[in-house]
Amino acid sequence: MKPLKLVTDLLKSVLRSVRREKAEGSVDTLQKKLGYRFTSAGLLRQALTHKSASAPEDVKGLLSNERLEFLGDAVLNCLVTEHLYLTNPDKSEGQLSKIKSLIVSRKILGQVALSLDLGSYLIFGLSEVKAGGKNRQSTISNGFEALIGALYLDGGLGVVREILQKYLFSRIAEFLKDERNINYKSKILELAQKDGFGIPRYTTISSSGPDHAKEFRVRIDIAGVPLGEGCGSNKKIAQQNAAQIATLNYSKEEILSRVKGEVKDELLSD
């Protein structure tokens, strides 16, 4: 092995060790917030280890929190479904599904993770630290799912249920009332299909900025009629913002008028 590479690998190993020591020194605070102390410290450490902090030889990410995230996602969906079923006897399957899709969304789980300050406990590699991983919604929401997976393995469903009651279930009414949590893509889809216009079409019309801070601009068309544009740090956010504009601009009569006008123009040109 070349001397320079040997030194580089050694430095990376030391830095990973320092970050791990720092994170382990703060997990007591996290466990106090949760109201639960892990029997397996290793399990909690893995739940908090982002793939960027894994050793280079761990190409599958088996030592990161990705597998626990997979498990936590399933546990979360199960318990959220159970809670909604038991607490909403007057709601239909369709209504429960809509509420569930919001509650288990990256946006809501990100808010819950923020309330725990979870980003401060996650163990990152230097590249992710520089990229602002501790504040990225997708990263901390994934970390929350991994934490749920670890809690399930260490303490069982009862422990997870109690923690979700404290940090998620008790805030469902708040999340549902917050207009910022409205799924405008679903709302505009319902409007378009109700009026016989089919499925809205989203087109990415531009993207700008460096890879770590891109901005996308998306246009939404209904029945071929453009109803708005939205911007966002990823295509999903841009589509959601475009859909919000479209709900404000939506008019069945206006869309029909423009569609008929285009058909008329085509007939005249023939």
Helices and strands as residue ranges (DSSP letters): H 3-34, H 41-47, G 51-53, H 66-87, H 93-103, H 106-115, G 118-120, H 126-130, G 133-135, H 137-155, H 157-167, G 169-171, H 172-177, G 179-181, H 184-194, E 201-208, G 211-213, E 215-222, E 225-232, H 235-249, H 252-269
